[in-house]
Amino acid sequence: MFKLACGDVMPGCAARFENSDRAAMMAAVVAHAGADHGITDFTPEIVSAVESKILFAA
Protein backbone atom coordinates (compact mmCIF):
# COMPACT_ATOMS: atom_id res chain seq x y z
CA MET A 1 0.00 0.00 0.00
CA PHE A 2 1.36 3.40 -0.97
CA LYS A 3 0.58 6.29 1.38
CA LEU A 4 1.12 10.04 1.30
CA ALA A 5 0.11 12.77 3.71
CA CYS A 6 -0.06 16.01 1.73
CA GLY A 7 0.87 17.93 4.88
CA ASP A 8 4.32 16.34 4.70
CA VAL A 9 4.84 18.30 1.48
CA MET A 10 2.44 21.24 1.97
CA PRO A 11 2.36 22.08 5.70
CA GLY A 12 -1.17 22.57 7.01
CA CYS A 13 -2.90 20.38 4.42
CA ALA A 14 -4.88 17.53 5.94
CA ALA A 15 -5.37 15.51 2.71
CA ARG A 16 -4.16 11.92 2.78
CA PHE A 17 -3.80 9.44 -0.05
CA GLU A 18 -3.60 5.66 0.06
CA ASN A 19 -3.75 3.16 -2.76
CA SER A 20 -2.21 -0.18 -3.66
CA ASP A 21 -1.58 1.23 -7.15
CA ARG A 22 1.12 3.91 -7.06
CA ALA A 23 0.09 5.43 -10.41
CA ALA A 24 -3.54 5.73 -9.29
CA MET A 25 -2.46 7.36 -6.04
CA MET A 26 -0.22 9.81 -7.90
CA ALA A 27 -3.11 10.70 -10.23
CA ALA A 28 -5.19 11.59 -7.17
CA VAL A 29 -2.29 13.62 -5.73
CA VAL A 30 -1.88 15.54 -8.99
CA ALA A 31 -5.63 16.29 -9.12
CA HIS A 32 -5.55 17.45 -5.48
CA ALA A 33 -2.47 19.62 -6.03
CA GLY A 34 -4.17 21.40 -8.92
CA ALA A 35 -7.59 21.81 -7.30
CA ASP A 36 -6.53 22.67 -3.75
CA HIS A 37 -3.06 24.17 -4.11
CA GLY A 38 -3.14 25.67 -7.63
CA ILE A 39 -0.12 23.61 -8.69
CA THR A 40 -0.31 22.74 -12.37
CA ASP A 41 3.37 22.75 -13.30
CA PHE A 42 5.07 19.73 -11.77
CA THR A 43 8.74 20.60 -11.86
CA PRO A 44 11.36 17.96 -11.08
CA GLU A 45 11.78 19.57 -7.65
CA ILE A 46 8.07 19.22 -6.85
CA VAL A 47 7.97 15.63 -8.07
CA SER A 48 11.06 14.83 -6.00
CA ALA A 49 9.57 16.43 -2.89
CA VAL A 50 6.36 14.42 -3.28
CA GLU A 51 8.10 11.14 -4.06
CA SER A 52 10.40 11.52 -1.05
CA LYS A 53 7.36 11.51 1.26
CA ILE A 54 5.57 8.45 -0.18
CA LEU A 55 5.52 5.56 2.24
CA PHE A 56 5.13 1.92 1.26
CA ALA A 57 3.59 -0.52 3.70
CA ALA A 58 3.29 -4.15 2.67
N, C-alpha and C positions, 0 to 999 in steps of 0.2 A: 504494500500500500504506500503510495506517495502522498506526502502531506506538506502543506505550506501554510504558514500563518502570515498573512499580508503585513501585519504589524511588525514582523521581523525585518521587512524591507521598507515599509512606509509606517513609521511610528504613529500610533494612535488609531490605526485601522484595525477593526475587529474581524474582518473577513478571514475565513479559513477555508482551505480547499483540501480535499481528500479524494483520491481515486486510485484504483488499481492500474489504470492506464495513464501513464505519464503524459502522453500527447493530449488526451482528453482533459486532464487536469490543467495542463498549460493553456489549452484553448479557453478554459474557464477563467484562468488568471489573466490572460490577455484581454478578454471581454470585460472583466472587472476593472482592470487598469484603465481601459479606455473610458468606460462609463462612470466610474467613481473617482478616478484620479486625473482624467484628461490626458493620459499618456497614450499616444498613438504612434510614436516613433521609438521603436525598441532598439536602442543603440547596443553595441556589444557590452558596454558597461552596465546597462540596465539588465540585460539578459544574464550577465555574469552575477550580478547582485542577487537576482531572483534564484538562479540555479544554485548558488552557494547556500541558500536557506531551505532548500527542499530536503525533507527527511524521507528516508525509506525504512519502513517497518515491515518485516516479513510476516 
